Amino acid sequence: MSQYRNFEIETTIVPDAAGQYEAAFVLRRKQGNPEQQGGESGQQAGQETRYEFPPVGSYMTPDDAREQTEAWAHKWIDANFSE
């Protein structure tokens, strides 16, 4: 699992029918303050939003699959959640 901005990126590498590798990934976006535990005001701890993507690519090695998929995830995050 890796981190990018306020997202965690979890990749799952699977072999495809051709003997190469595909990578599926899940993004988890942290929202709010995860260290806040209720307190006097009754506010809840931070929430998490999950984005799931199907397996993509056809890569020669698991490392290539992970690297390229994480790069794609970074681009998706940047395109959809500009700061």
mmCIF file of the N, C-alpha and C atoms, coordinates in Angstrom:
data_MODEL
# 
_entry.id   MODEL 
# 
loop_
_atom_site.group_PDB 
_atom_site.id 
_atom_site.type_symbol 
_atom_site.label_atom_id 
_atom_site.label_alt_id 
_atom_site.label_comp_id 
_atom_site.label_asym_id 
_atom_site.label_entity_id 
_atom_site.label_seq_id 
_atom_site.pdbx_PDB_ins_code 
_atom_site.Cartn_x 
_atom_site.Cartn_y 
_atom_site.Cartn_z 
_atom_site.occupancy 
_atom_site.B_iso_or_equiv 
_atom_site.pdbx_formal_charge 
_atom_site.auth_seq_id 
_atom_site.auth_comp_id 
_atom_site.auth_asym_id 
_atom_site.auth_atom_id 
_atom_site.pdbx_PDB_model_num 
ATOM 1   N N  . MET A 1 1  ? 0.851   -1.166  0.000   1.00 0.00 ? 1  MET A N  1 
ATOM 2   C CA . MET A 1 1  ? 0.000   0.000   0.000   1.00 0.00 ? 1  MET A CA 1 
ATOM 3   C C  . MET A 1 1  ? 0.899   1.232   0.000   1.00 0.00 ? 1  MET A C  1 
ATOM 4   N N  . SER A 1 2  ? 0.484   2.232   -0.780  1.00 0.00 ? 2  SER A N  1 
ATOM 5   C CA . SER A 1 2  ? 1.250   3.469   -0.813  1.00 0.00 ? 2  SER A CA 1 
ATOM 6   C C  . SER A 1 2  ? 0.324   4.643   -0.507  1.00 0.00 ? 2  SER A C  1 
ATOM 7   N N  . GLN A 1 3  ? 0.910   5.797   -0.284  1.00 0.00 ? 3  GLN A N  1 
ATOM 8   C CA . GLN A 1 3  ? 0.181   7.016   0.037   1.00 0.00 ? 3  GLN A CA 1 
ATOM 9   C C  . GLN A 1 3  ? 0.434   8.049   -1.052  1.00 0.00 ? 3  GLN A C  1 
ATOM 10  N N  . TYR A 1 4  ? -0.586  8.809   -1.399  1.00 0.00 ? 4  TYR A N  1 
ATOM 11  C CA . TYR A 1 4  ? -0.436  9.947   -2.301  1.00 0.00 ? 4  TYR A CA 1 
ATOM 12  C C  . TYR A 1 4  ? -1.467  10.981  -1.892  1.00 0.00 ? 4  TYR A C  1 
ATOM 13  N N  . ARG A 1 5  ? -0.989  12.168  -1.535  1.00 0.00 ? 5  ARG A N  1 
ATOM 14  C CA . ARG A 1 5  ? -1.838  13.222  -1.001  1.00 0.00 ? 5  ARG A CA 1 
ATOM 15  C C  . ARG A 1 5  ? -2.628  12.659  0.176   1.00 0.00 ? 5  ARG A C  1 
ATOM 16  N N  . ASN A 1 6  ? -3.952  12.789  0.193   1.00 0.00 ? 6  ASN A N  1 
ATOM 17  C CA . ASN A 1 6  ? -4.707  12.223  1.319   1.00 0.00 ? 6  ASN A CA 1 
ATOM 18  C C  . ASN A 1 6  ? -5.395  10.912  0.921   1.00 0.00 ? 6  ASN A C  1 
ATOM 19  N N  . PHE A 1 7  ? -4.742  10.161  0.039   1.00 0.00 ? 7  PHE A N  1 
ATOM 20  C CA . PHE A 1 7  ? -5.251  8.872   -0.430  1.00 0.00 ? 7  PHE A CA 1 
ATOM 21  C C  . PHE A 1 7  ? -4.286  7.746   -0.069  1.00 0.00 ? 7  PHE A C  1 
ATOM 22  N N  . GLU A 1 8  ? -4.845  6.585   0.198   1.00 0.00 ? 8  GLU A N  1 
ATOM 23  C CA . GLU A 1 8  ? -4.065  5.347   0.280   1.00 0.00 ? 8  GLU A CA 1 
ATOM 24  C C  . GLU A 1 8  ? -4.360  4.579   -1.004  1.00 0.00 ? 8  GLU A C  1 
ATOM 25  N N  . ILE A 1 9  ? -3.307  4.017   -1.610  1.00 0.00 ? 9  ILE A N  1 
ATOM 26  C CA . ILE A 1 9  ? -3.466  3.256   -2.850  1.00 0.00 ? 9  ILE A CA 1 
ATOM 27  C C  . ILE A 1 9  ? -3.109  1.806   -2.554  1.00 0.00 ? 9  ILE A C  1 
ATOM 28  N N  . GLU A 1 10 ? -4.080  0.930   -2.719  1.00 0.00 ? 10 GLU A N  1 
ATOM 29  C CA . GLU A 1 10 ? -3.862  -0.505  -2.498  1.00 0.00 ? 10 GLU A CA 1 
ATOM 30  C C  . GLU A 1 10 ? -3.960  -1.213  -3.847  1.00 0.00 ? 10 GLU A C  1 
ATOM 31  N N  . THR A 1 11 ? -2.873  -1.852  -4.270  1.00 0.00 ? 11 THR A N  1 
ATOM 32  C CA . THR A 1 11 ? -2.881  -2.553  -5.556  1.00 0.00 ? 11 THR A CA 1 
ATOM 33  C C  . THR A 1 11 ? -2.915  -4.057  -5.337  1.00 0.00 ? 11 THR A C  1 
ATOM 34  N N  . THR A 1 12 ? -3.593  -4.744  -6.235  1.00 0.00 ? 12 THR A N  1 
ATOM 35  C CA . THR A 1 12 ? -3.632  -6.202  -6.248  1.00 0.00 ? 12 THR A CA 1 
ATOM 36  C C  . THR A 1 12 ? -3.141  -6.644  -7.614  1.00 0.00 ? 12 THR A C  1 
ATOM 37  N N  . ILE A 1 13 ? -2.060  -7.409  -7.631  1.00 0.00 ? 13 ILE A N  1 
ATOM 38  C CA . ILE A 1 13 ? -1.453  -7.862  -8.878  1.00 0.00 ? 13 ILE A CA 1 
ATOM 39  C C  . ILE A 1 13 ? -1.897  -9.298  -9.138  1.00 0.00 ? 13 ILE A C  1 
ATOM 40  N N  . VAL A 1 14 ? -2.400  -9.541  -10.356 1.00 0.00 ? 14 VAL A N  1 
ATOM 41  C CA . VAL A 1 14 ? -2.853  -10.890 -10.723 1.00 0.00 ? 14 VAL A CA 1 
ATOM 42  C C  . VAL A 1 14 ? -2.286  -11.265 -12.090 1.00 0.00 ? 14 VAL A C  1 
ATOM 43  N N  . PRO A 1 15 ? -1.937  -12.546 -12.279 1.00 0.00 ? 15 PRO A N  1 
ATOM 44  C CA . PRO A 1 15 ? -1.469  -12.969 -13.608 1.00 0.00 ? 15 PRO A CA 1 
ATOM 45  C C  . PRO A 1 15 ? -2.647  -13.006 -14.580 1.00 0.00 ? 15 PRO A C  1 
ATOM 46  N N  . ASP A 1 16 ? -2.378  -12.663 -15.843 1.00 0.00 ? 16 ASP A N  1 
ATOM 47  C CA . ASP A 1 16 ? -3.435  -12.757 -16.847 1.00 0.00 ? 16 ASP A CA 1 
ATOM 48  C C  . ASP A 1 16 ? -3.264  -14.037 -17.660 1.00 0.00 ? 16 ASP A C  1 
ATOM 49  N N  . ALA A 1 17 ? -4.151  -14.269 -18.602 1.00 0.00 ? 17 ALA A N  1 
ATOM 50  C CA . ALA A 1 17 ? -4.144  -15.507 -19.388 1.00 0.00 ? 17 ALA A CA 1 
ATOM 51  C C  . ALA A 1 17 ? -2.888  -15.656 -20.245 1.00 0.00 ? 17 ALA A C  1 
ATOM 52  N N  . ALA A 1 18 ? -2.248  -14.552 -20.595 1.00 0.00 ? 18 ALA A N  1 
ATOM 53  C CA . ALA A 1 18 ? -1.055  -14.583 -21.447 1.00 0.00 ? 18 ALA A CA 1 
ATOM 54  C C  . ALA A 1 18 ? 0.237   -14.743 -20.647 1.00 0.00 ? 18 ALA A C  1 
ATOM 55  N N  . GLY A 1 19 ? 0.123   -14.893 -19.326 1.00 0.00 ? 19 GLY A N  1 
ATOM 56  C CA . GLY A 1 19 ? 1.310   -15.051 -18.494 1.00 0.00 ? 19 GLY A CA 1 
ATOM 57  C C  . GLY A 1 19 ? 1.941   -13.739 -18.073 1.00 0.00 ? 19 GLY A C  1 
ATOM 58  N N  . GLN A 1 20 ? 1.268   -12.638 -18.368 1.00 0.00 ? 20 GLN A N  1 
ATOM 59  C CA . GLN A 1 20 ? 1.741   -11.342 -17.896 1.00 0.00 ? 20 GLN A CA 1 
ATOM 60  C C  . GLN A 1 20 ? 0.928   -10.963 -16.663 1.00 0.00 ? 20 GLN A C  1 
ATOM 61  N N  . TYR A 1 21 ? 0.948   -9.700  -16.275 1.00 0.00 ? 21 TYR A N  1 
ATOM 62  C CA . TYR A 1 21 ? 0.301   -9.295  -15.032 1.00 0.00 ? 21 TYR A CA 1 
ATOM 63  C C  . TYR A 1 21 ? -0.625  -8.107  -15.242 1.00 0.00 ? 21 TYR A C  1 
ATOM 64  N N  . GLU A 1 22 ? -1.731  -8.132  -14.518 1.00 0.00 ? 22 GLU A N  1 
ATOM 65  C CA . GLU A 1 22 ? -2.672  -7.019  -14.472 1.00 0.00 ? 22 GLU A CA 1 
ATOM 66  C C  . GLU A 1 22 ? -2.700  -6.505  -13.042 1.00 0.00 ? 22 GLU A C  1 
ATOM 67  N N  . ALA A 1 23 ? -3.137  -5.275  -12.887 1.00 0.00 ? 23 ALA A N  1 
ATOM 68  C CA . ALA A 1 23 ? -3.230  -4.712  -11.544 1.00 0.00 ? 23 ALA A CA 1 
ATOM 69  C C  . ALA A 1 23 ? -4.585  -4.050  -11.349 1.00 0.00 ? 23 ALA A C  1 
ATOM 70  N N  . ALA A 1 24 ? -5.266  -4.447  -10.289 1.00 0.00 ? 24 ALA A N  1 
ATOM 71  C CA . ALA A 1 24 ? -6.490  -3.773  -9.864  1.00 0.00 ? 24 ALA A CA 1 
ATOM 72  C C  . ALA A 1 24 ? -6.088  -2.890  -8.694  1.00 0.00 ? 24 ALA A C  1 
ATOM 73  N N  . PHE A 1 25 ? -6.824  -1.807  -8.489  1.00 0.00 ? 25 PHE A N  1 
ATOM 74  C CA . PHE A 1 25 ? -6.468  -0.992  -7.333  1.00 0.00 ? 25 PHE A CA 1 
ATOM 75  C C  . PHE A 1 25 ? -7.681  -0.358  -6.691  1.00 0.00 ? 25 PHE A C  1 
ATOM 76  N N  . VAL A 1 26 ? -7.493  -0.019  -5.419  1.00 0.00 ? 26 VAL A N  1 
ATOM 77  C CA . VAL A 1 26 ? -8.511  0.633   -4.609  1.00 0.00 ? 26 VAL A CA 1 
ATOM 78  C C  . VAL A 1 26 ? -7.874  1.891   -4.038  1.00 0.00 ? 26 VAL A C  1 
ATOM 79  N N  . LEU A 1 27 ? -8.595  3.006   -4.120  1.00 0.00 ? 27 LEU A N  1 
ATOM 80  C CA . LEU A 1 27 ? -8.155  4.249   -3.496  1.00 0.00 ? 27 LEU A CA 1 
ATOM 81  C C  . LEU A 1 27 ? -9.034  4.499   -2.286  1.00 0.00 ? 27 LEU A C  1 
ATOM 82  N N  . ARG A 1 28 ? -8.417  4.889   -1.205  1.00 0.00 ? 28 ARG A N  1 
ATOM 83  C CA . ARG A 1 28 ? -9.164  5.273   -0.003  1.00 0.00 ? 28 ARG A CA 1 
ATOM 84  C C  . ARG A 1 28 ? -8.816  6.723   0.301   1.00 0.00 ? 28 ARG A C  1 
ATOM 85  N N  . ARG A 1 29 ? -9.835  7.561   0.328   1.00 0.00 ? 29 ARG A N  1 
ATOM 86  C CA . ARG A 1 29 ? -9.630  8.985   0.590   1.00 0.00 ? 29 ARG A CA 1 
ATOM 87  C C  . ARG A 1 29 ? -10.011 9.287   2.022   1.00 0.00 ? 29 ARG A C  1 
ATOM 88  N N  . LYS A 1 30 ? -9.066  9.824   2.761   1.00 0.00 ? 30 LYS A N  1 
ATOM 89  C CA . LYS A 1 30 ? -9.310  10.209  4.151   1.00 0.00 ? 30 LYS A CA 1 
ATOM 90  C C  . LYS A 1 30 ? -9.959  11.587  4.169   1.00 0.00 ? 30 LYS A C  1 
ATOM 91  N N  . GLN A 1 31 ? -11.028 11.731  4.937   1.00 0.00 ? 31 GLN A N  1 
ATOM 92  C CA . GLN A 1 31 ? -11.717 13.008  5.061   1.00 0.00 ? 31 GLN A CA 1 
ATOM 93  C C  . GLN A 1 31 ? -11.874 13.342  6.528   1.00 0.00 ? 31 GLN A C  1 
ATOM 94  N N  . GLY A 1 32 ? -11.785 14.595  6.855   1.00 0.00 ? 32 GLY A N  1 
ATOM 95  C CA . GLY A 1 32 ? -11.926 15.013  8.241   1.00 0.00 ? 32 GLY A CA 1 
ATOM 96  C C  . GLY A 1 32 ? -10.648 14.775  9.009   1.00 0.00 ? 32 GLY A C  1 
ATOM 97  N N  . ASN A 1 33 ? -10.738 14.786  10.311  1.00 0.00 ? 33 ASN A N  1 
ATOM 98  C CA . ASN A 1 33 ? -9.586  14.609  11.185  1.00 0.00 ? 33 ASN A CA 1 
ATOM 99  C C  . ASN A 1 33 ? -9.660  13.234  11.827  1.00 0.00 ? 33 ASN A C  1 
ATOM 100 N N  . PRO A 1 34 ? -8.875  12.244  11.348  1.00 0.00 ? 34 PRO A N  1 
ATOM 101 C CA . PRO A 1 34 ? -8.968  10.888  11.875  1.00 0.00 ? 34 PRO A CA 1 
ATOM 102 C C  . PRO A 1 34 ? -8.543  10.768  13.332  1.00 0.00 ? 34 PRO A C  1 
ATOM 103 N N  . GLU A 1 35 ? -7.862  11.787  13.861  1.00 0.00 ? 35 GLU A N  1 
ATOM 104 C CA . GLU A 1 35 ? -7.418  11.706  15.255  1.00 0.00 ? 35 GLU A CA 1 
ATOM 105 C C  . GLU A 1 35 ? -8.477  12.219  16.220  1.00 0.00 ? 35 GLU A C  1 
ATOM 106 N N  . GLN A 1 36 ? -9.513  12.826  15.692  1.00 0.00 ? 36 GLN A N  1 
ATOM 107 C CA . GLN A 1 36 ? -10.572 13.368  16.523  1.00 0.00 ? 36 GLN A CA 1 
ATOM 108 C C  . GLN A 1 36 ? -11.496 12.235  16.955  1.00 0.00 ? 36 GLN A C  1 
ATOM 109 N N  . GLN A 1 37 ? -11.683 12.031  18.230  1.00 0.00 ? 37 GLN A N  1 
ATOM 110 C CA . GLN A 1 37 ? -12.446 10.889  18.736  1.00 0.00 ? 37 GLN A CA 1 
ATOM 111 C C  . GLN A 1 37 ? -13.704 11.331  19.485  1.00 0.00 ? 37 GLN A C  1 
ATOM 112 N N  . GLY A 1 38 ? -14.548 12.067  18.856  1.00 0.00 ? 38 GLY A N  1 
ATOM 113 C CA . GLY A 1 38 ? -15.785 12.475  19.524  1.00 0.00 ? 38 GLY A CA 1 
ATOM 114 C C  . GLY A 1 38 ? -15.586 13.757  20.305  1.00 0.00 ? 38 GLY A C  1 
ATOM 115 N N  . GLY A 1 39 ? -15.136 13.653  21.542  1.00 0.00 ? 39 GLY A N  1 
ATOM 116 C CA . GLY A 1 39 ? -14.889 14.839  22.354  1.00 0.00 ? 39 GLY A CA 1 
ATOM 117 C C  . GLY A 1 39 ? -16.183 15.456  22.836  1.00 0.00 ? 39 GLY A C  1 
ATOM 118 N N  . GLU A 1 40 ? -16.056 16.633  23.424  1.00 0.00 ? 40 GLU A N  1 
ATOM 119 C CA . GLU A 1 40 ? -17.209 17.296  24.022  1.00 0.00 ? 40 GLU A CA 1 
ATOM 120 C C  . GLU A 1 40 ? -18.256 17.698  22.995  1.00 0.00 ? 40 GLU A C  1 
ATOM 121 N N  . SER A 1 41 ? -17.834 18.074  21.804  1.00 0.00 ? 41 SER A N  1 
ATOM 122 C CA . SER A 1 41 ? -18.792 18.534  20.803  1.00 0.00 ? 41 SER A CA 1 
ATOM 123 C C  . SER A 1 41 ? -19.503 17.380  20.102  1.00 0.00 ? 41 SER A C  1 
ATOM 124 N N  . GLY A 1 42 ? -19.060 16.146  20.331  1.00 0.00 ? 42 GLY A N  1 
ATOM 125 C CA . GLY A 1 42 ? -19.699 14.982  19.737  1.00 0.00 ? 42 GLY A CA 1 
ATOM 126 C C  . GLY A 1 42 ? -19.344 14.763  18.282  1.00 0.00 ? 42 GLY A C  1 
ATOM 127 N N  . GLN A 1 43 ? -18.320 15.445  17.781  1.00 0.00 ? 43 GLN A N  1 
ATOM 128 C CA . GLN A 1 43 ? -17.926 15.260  16.389  1.00 0.00 ? 43 GLN A CA 1 
ATOM 129 C C  . GLN A 1 43 ? -17.321 13.882  16.197  1.00 0.00 ? 43 GLN A C  1 
ATOM 130 N N  . GLN A 1 44 ? -17.574 13.312  15.030  1.00 0.00 ? 44 GLN A N  1 
ATOM 131 C CA . GLN A 1 44 ? -17.066 11.977  14.734  1.00 0.00 ? 44 GLN A CA 1 
ATOM 132 C C  . GLN A 1 44 ? -15.656 12.052  14.177  1.00 0.00 ? 44 GLN A C  1 
ATOM 133 N N  . ALA A 1 45 ? -14.965 10.934  14.258  1.00 0.00 ? 45 ALA A N  1 
ATOM 134 C CA . ALA A 1 45 ? -13.634 10.830  13.669  1.00 0.00 ? 45 ALA A CA 1 
ATOM 135 C C  . ALA A 1 45 ? -13.751 10.932  12.149  1.00 0.00 ? 45 ALA A C  1 
ATOM 136 N N  . GLY A 1 46 ? -12.620 11.124  11.464  1.00 0.00 ? 46 GLY A N  1 
ATOM 137 C CA . GLY A 1 46 ? -12.603 11.258  10.006  1.00 0.00 ? 46 GLY A CA 1 
ATOM 138 C C  . GLY A 1 46 ? -13.260 10.087  9.305   1.00 0.00 ? 46 GLY A C  1 
ATOM 139 N N  . GLN A 1 47 ? -13.801 10.353  8.119   1.00 0.00 ? 47 GLN A N  1 
ATOM 140 C CA . GLN A 1 47 ? -14.457 9.317   7.330   1.00 0.00 ? 47 GLN A CA 1 
ATOM 141 C C  . GLN A 1 47 ? -13.581 8.946   6.151   1.00 0.00 ? 47 GLN A C  1 
ATOM 142 N N  . GLU A 1 48 ? -13.910 7.833   5.536   1.00 0.00 ? 48 GLU A N  1 
ATOM 143 C CA . GLU A 1 48 ? -13.135 7.327   4.413   1.00 0.00 ? 48 GLU A CA 1 
ATOM 144 C C  . GLU A 1 48 ? -14.065 7.106   3.224   1.00 0.00 ? 48 GLU A C  1 
ATOM 145 N N  . THR A 1 49 ? -13.620 7.528   2.034   1.00 0.00 ? 49 THR A N  1 
ATOM 146 C CA . THR A 1 49 ? -14.349 7.267   0.796   1.00 0.00 ? 49 THR A CA 1 
ATOM 147 C C  . THR A 1 49 ? -13.504 6.319   -0.030  1.00 0.00 ? 49 THR A C  1 
ATOM 148 N N  . ARG A 1 50 ? -14.142 5.338   -0.624  1.00 0.00 ? 50 ARG A N  1 
ATOM 149 C CA . ARG A 1 50 ? -13.430 4.286   -1.345  1.00 0.00 ? 50 ARG A CA 1 
ATOM 150 C C  . ARG A 1 50 ? -13.775 4.331   -2.831  1.00 0.00 ? 50 ARG A C  1 
ATOM 151 N N  . TYR A 1 51 ? -12.743 4.212   -3.683  1.00 0.00 ? 51 TYR A N  1 
ATOM 152 C CA . TYR A 1 51 ? -12.906 4.153   -5.137  1.00 0.00 ? 51 TYR A CA 1 
ATOM 153 C C  . TYR A 1 51 ? -12.227 2.878   -5.613  1.00 0.00 ? 51 TYR A C  1 
ATOM 154 N N  . GLU A 1 52 ? -12.977 2.006   -6.279  1.00 0.00 ? 52 GLU A N  1 
ATOM 155 C CA . GLU A 1 52 ? -12.443 0.716   -6.740  1.00 0.00 ? 52 GLU A CA 1 
ATOM 156 C C  . GLU A 1 52 ? -12.332 0.698   -8.257  1.00 0.00 ? 52 GLU A C  1 
ATOM 157 N N  . PHE A 1 53 ? -11.218 0.170   -8.768  1.00 0.00 ? 53 PHE A N  1 
ATOM 158 C CA . PHE A 1 53 ? -10.975 0.109   -10.204 1.00 0.00 ? 53 PHE A CA 1 
ATOM 159 C C  . PHE A 1 53 ? -10.704 -1.335  -10.616 1.00 0.00 ? 53 PHE A C  1 
ATOM 160 N N  . PRO A 1 54 ? -11.191 -1.747  -11.782 1.00 0.00 ? 54 PRO A N  1 
ATOM 161 C CA . PRO A 1 54 ? -10.981 -3.128  -12.252 1.00 0.00 ? 54 PRO A CA 1 
ATOM 162 C C  . PRO A 1 54 ? -9.539  -3.343  -12.704 1.00 0.00 ? 54 PRO A C  1 
ATOM 163 N N  . PRO A 1 55 ? -9.130  -4.605  -12.886 1.00 0.00 ? 55 PRO A N  1 
ATOM 164 C CA . PRO A 1 55 ? -7.770  -4.896  -13.360 1.00 0.00 ? 55 PRO A CA 1 
ATOM 165 C C  . PRO A 1 55 ? -7.507  -4.235  -14.716 1.00 0.00 ? 55 PRO A C  1 
ATOM 166 N N  . VAL A 1 56 ? -6.329  -3.658  -14.848 1.00 0.00 ? 56 VAL A N  1 
ATOM 167 C CA . VAL A 1 56 ? -5.927  -2.997  -16.096 1.00 0.00 ? 56 VAL A CA 1 
ATOM 168 C C  . VAL A 1 56 ? -4.504  -3.396  -16.465 1.00 0.00 ? 56 VAL A C  1 
ATOM 169 N N  . GLY A 1 57 ? -4.181  -3.222  -17.729 1.00 0.00 ? 57 GLY A N  1 
ATOM 170 C CA . GLY A 1 57 ? -2.809  -3.389  -18.201 1.00 0.00 ? 57 GLY A CA 1 
ATOM 171 C C  . GLY A 1 57 ? -2.435  -4.825  -18.479 1.00 0.00 ? 57 GLY A C  1 
ATOM 172 N N  . SER A 1 58 ? -1.287  -4.958  -19.063 1.00 0.00 ? 58 SER A N  1 
ATOM 173 C CA . SER A 1 58 ? -0.684  -6.254  -19.324 1.00 0.00 ? 58 SER A CA 1 
ATOM 174 C C  . SER A 1 58 ? 0.816   -6.019  -19.227 1.00 0.00 ? 58 SER A C  1 
ATOM 175 N N  . TYR A 1 59 ? 1.368   -6.308  -18.068 1.00 0.00 ? 59 TYR A N  1 
ATOM 176 C CA . TYR A 1 59 ? 2.747   -5.954  -17.747 1.00 0.00 ? 59 TYR A CA 1 
ATOM 177 C C  . TYR A 1 59 ? 3.616   -7.197  -17.621 1.00 0.00 ? 59 TYR A C  1 
ATOM 178 N N  . MET A 1 60 ? 4.891   -7.048  -17.938 1.00 0.00 ? 60 MET A N  1 
ATOM 179 C CA . MET A 1 60 ? 5.826   -8.176  -17.921 1.00 0.00 ? 60 MET A CA 1 
ATOM 180 C C  . MET A 1 60 ? 6.137   -8.679  -16.510 1.00 0.00 ? 60 MET A C  1 
ATOM 181 N N  . THR A 1 61 ? 6.198   -7.777  -15.534 1.00 0.00 ? 61 THR A N  1 
ATOM 182 C CA . THR A 1 61 ? 6.543   -8.181  -14.166 1.00 0.00 ? 61 THR A CA 1 
ATOM 183 C C  . THR A 1 61 ? 5.541   -7.574  -13.182 1.00 0.00 ? 61 THR A C  1 
ATOM 184 N N  . PRO A 1 62 ? 5.419   -8.163  -12.006 1.00 0.00 ? 62 PRO A N  1 
ATOM 185 C CA . PRO A 1 62 ? 4.551   -7.575  -10.980 1.00 0.00 ? 62 PRO A CA 1 
ATOM 186 C C  . PRO A 1 62 ? 4.992   -6.161  -10.591 1.00 0.00 ? 62 PRO A C  1 
ATOM 187 N N  . ASP A 1 63 ? 6.308   -5.924  -10.552 1.00 0.00 ? 63 ASP A N  1 
ATOM 188 C CA . ASP A 1 63 ? 6.800   -4.584  -10.209 1.00 0.00 ? 63 ASP A CA 1 
ATOM 189 C C  . ASP A 1 63 ? 6.376   -3.549  -11.246 1.00 0.00 ? 63 ASP A C  1 
ATOM 190 N N  . ASP A 1 64 ? 6.452   -3.917  -12.535 1.00 0.00 ? 64 ASP A N  1 
ATOM 191 C CA . ASP A 1 64 ? 5.988   -3.014  -13.596 1.00 0.00 ? 64 ASP A CA 1 
ATOM 192 C C  . ASP A 1 64 ? 4.500   -2.711  -13.423 1.00 0.00 ? 64 ASP A C  1 
ATOM 193 N N  . ALA A 1 65 ? 3.724   -3.737  -13.136 1.00 0.00 ? 65 ALA A N  1 
ATOM 194 C CA . ALA A 1 65 ? 2.281   -3.567  -12.954 1.00 0.00 ? 65 ALA A CA 1 
ATOM 195 C C  . ALA A 1 65 ? 1.996   -2.610  -11.807 1.00 0.00 ? 65 ALA A C  1 
ATOM 196 N N  . ARG A 1 66 ? 2.672   -2.800  -10.693 1.00 0.00 ? 66 ARG A N  1 
ATOM 197 C CA . ARG A 1 66 ? 2.464   -1.948  -9.515  1.00 0.00 ? 66 ARG A CA 1 
ATOM 198 C C  . ARG A 1 66 ? 2.883   -0.505  -9.813  1.00 0.00 ? 66 ARG A C  1 
ATOM 199 N N  . GLU A 1 67 ? 4.058   -0.336  -10.404 1.00 0.00 ? 67 GLU A N  1 
ATOM 200 C CA . GLU A 1 67 ? 4.579   1.006   -10.689 1.00 0.00 ? 67 GLU A CA 1 
ATOM 201 C C  . GLU A 1 67 ? 3.666   1.778   -11.649 1.00 0.00 ? 67 GLU A C  1 
ATOM 202 N N  . GLN A 1 68 ? 3.273   1.139   -12.744 1.00 0.00 ? 68 GLN A N  1 
ATOM 203 C CA . GLN A 1 68 ? 2.430   1.810   -13.737 1.00 0.00 ? 68 GLN A CA 1 
ATOM 204 C C  . GLN A 1 68 ? 1.027   2.091   -13.198 1.00 0.00 ? 68 GLN A C  1 
ATOM 205 N N  . THR A 1 69 ? 0.507   1.183   -12.401 1.00 0.00 ? 69 THR A N  1 
ATOM 206 C CA . THR A 1 69 ? -0.830  1.368   -11.838 1.00 0.00 ? 69 THR A CA 1 
ATOM 207 C C  . THR A 1 69 ? -0.835  2.498   -10.821 1.00 0.00 ? 69 THR A C  1 
ATOM 208 N N  . GLU A 1 70 ? 0.196   2.579   -9.993  1.00 0.00 ? 70 GLU A N  1 
ATOM 209 C CA . GLU A 1 70 ? 0.276   3.680   -9.034  1.00 0.00 ? 70 GLU A CA 1 
ATOM 210 C C  . GLU A 1 70 ? 0.433   5.015   -9.757  1.00 0.00 ? 70 GLU A C  1 
ATOM 211 N N  . ALA A 1 71 ? 1.192   5.047   -10.854 1.00 0.00 ? 71 ALA A N  1 
ATOM 212 C CA . ALA A 1 71 ? 1.332   6.280   -11.639 1.00 0.00 ? 71 ALA A CA 1 
ATOM 213 C C  . ALA A 1 71 ? -0.028  6.689   -12.214 1.00 0.00 ? 71 ALA A C  1 
ATOM 214 N N  . TRP A 1 72 ? -0.795  5.707   -12.703 1.00 0.00 ? 72 TRP A N  1 
ATOM 215 C CA . TRP A 1 72 ? -2.125  5.995   -13.236 1.00 0.00 ? 72 TRP A CA 1 
ATOM 216 C C  . TRP A 1 72 ? -3.034  6.519   -12.126 1.00 0.00 ? 72 TRP A C  1 
ATOM 217 N N  . ALA A 1 73 ? -2.948  5.929   -10.939 1.00 0.00 ? 73 ALA A N  1 
ATOM 218 C CA . ALA A 1 73 ? -3.761  6.375   -9.806  1.00 0.00 ? 73 ALA A CA 1 
ATOM 219 C C  . ALA A 1 73 ? -3.430  7.821   -9.444  1.00 0.00 ? 73 ALA A C  1 
ATOM 220 N N  . HIS A 1 74 ? -2.151  8.184   -9.457  1.00 0.00 ? 74 HIS A N  1 
ATOM 221 C CA . HIS A 1 74 ? -1.748  9.566   -9.163  1.00 0.00 ? 74 HIS A CA 1 
ATOM 222 C C  . HIS A 1 74 ? -2.385  10.530  -10.166 1.00 0.00 ? 74 HIS A C  1 
ATOM 223 N N  . LYS A 1 75 ? -2.361  10.161  -11.451 1.00 0.00 ? 75 LYS A N  1 
ATOM 224 C CA . LYS A 1 75 ? -2.959  11.014  -12.486 1.00 0.00 ? 75 LYS A CA 1 
ATOM 225 C C  . LYS A 1 75 ? -4.468  11.152  -12.269 1.00 0.00 ? 75 LYS A C  1 
ATOM 226 N N  . TRP A 1 76 ? -5.126  10.048  -11.913 1.00 0.00 ? 76 TRP A N  1 
ATOM 227 C CA . TRP A 1 76 ? -6.568  10.081  -11.684 1.00 0.00 ? 76 TRP A CA 1 
ATOM 228 C C  . TRP A 1 76 ? -6.898  10.988  -10.502 1.00 0.00 ? 76 TRP A C  1 
ATOM 229 N N  . ILE A 1 77 ? -6.134  10.866  -9.432  1.00 0.00 ? 77 ILE A N  1 
ATOM 230 C CA . ILE A 1 77 ? -6.348  11.706  -8.246  1.00 0.00 ? 77 ILE A CA 1 
ATOM 231 C C  . ILE A 1 77 ? -6.155  13.177  -8.615  1.00 0.00 ? 77 ILE A C  1 
ATOM 232 N N  . ASP A 1 78 ? -5.062  13.489  -9.321  1.00 0.00 ? 78 ASP A N  1 
ATOM 233 C CA . ASP A 1 78 ? -4.787  14.875  -9.708  1.00 0.00 ? 78 ASP A CA 1 
ATOM 234 C C  . ASP A 1 78 ? -5.890  15.443  -10.599 1.00 0.00 ? 78 ASP A C  1 
ATOM 235 N N  . ALA A 1 79 ? -6.404  14.634  -11.516 1.00 0.00 ? 79 ALA A N  1 
ATOM 236 C CA . ALA A 1 79 ? -7.442  15.101  -12.437 1.00 0.00 ? 79 ALA A CA 1 
ATOM 237 C C  . ALA A 1 79 ? -8.788  15.317  -11.747 1.00 0.00 ? 79 ALA A C  1 
ATOM 238 N N  . ASN A 1 80 ? -9.065  14.543  -10.710 1.00 0.00 ? 80 ASN A N  1 
ATOM 239 C CA . ASN A 1 80 ? -10.376 14.596  -10.070 1.00 0.00 ? 80 ASN A CA 1 
ATOM 240 C C  . ASN A 1 80 ? -10.419 15.339  -8.745  1.00 0.00 ? 80 ASN A C  1 
ATOM 241 N N  . PHE A 1 81 ? -9.257  15.589  -8.155  1.00 0.00 ? 81 PHE A N  1 
ATOM 242 C CA . PHE A 1 81 ? -9.203  16.252  -6.850  1.00 0.00 ? 81 PHE A CA 1 
ATOM 243 C C  . PHE A 1 81 ? -8.090  17.288  -6.839  1.00 0.00 ? 81 PHE A C  1 
ATOM 244 N N  . SER A 1 82 ? -8.221  18.299  -7.691  1.00 0.00 ? 82 SER A N  1 
ATOM 245 C CA . SER A 1 82 ? -7.187  19.336  -7.737  1.00 0.00 ? 82 SER A CA 1 
ATOM 246 C C  . SER A 1 82 ? -7.199  20.119  -6.428  1.00 0.00 ? 82 SER A C  1 
ATOM 247 N N  . GLU A 1 83 ? -6.032  20.576  -6.050  1.00 0.00 ? 83 GLU A N  1 
ATOM 248 C CA . GLU A 1 83 ? -5.928  21.321  -4.787  1.00 0.00 ? 83 GLU A CA 1 
ATOM 249 C C  . GLU A 1 83 ? -6.056  22.800  -5.016  1.00 0.00 ? 83 GLU A C  1 
# 
